């Protein structure tokens, strides 16, 4: 099975992460895509890189959004 096209970097207890996850789940379900969620907690490198921007969404390995996920932009990116 190929790697998911969407990655969500998050942390537990983050309300923006909950909002982002809901958008990502909806869009991925509609388009037949999978996503991976990775907690930055416990990983100093991820905390250093993404700590101030959580949640961070990557599409095809490149940063797509941070703080909030725009549903229309995500759908467009996944249709390419």
C-alpha positions, 0 to 999 in steps of 0.5 A: 500500500502506498504512503498516504498523501496527507500527513497531519502533525499534531499534539494531544489536547490541541483544539486546532488539531481536532478541527484540522483532523475533522476537515482532513478526514472528511476530504480524504473520505470523499476523495478516497485518500488516506492520511497519517497523523503524527504527534510531535510530542516526544520528538524534539526535532518535530517539536523544534520544527513544528511546535509553533505552527501545530497543526501542520498539514503536508500534502505529498511531502510538502507543507500545505497548511498550518494552524487551520486547514482550508477544505477547498485548498486541500481538495484542490491539492489532492485532485492534482 
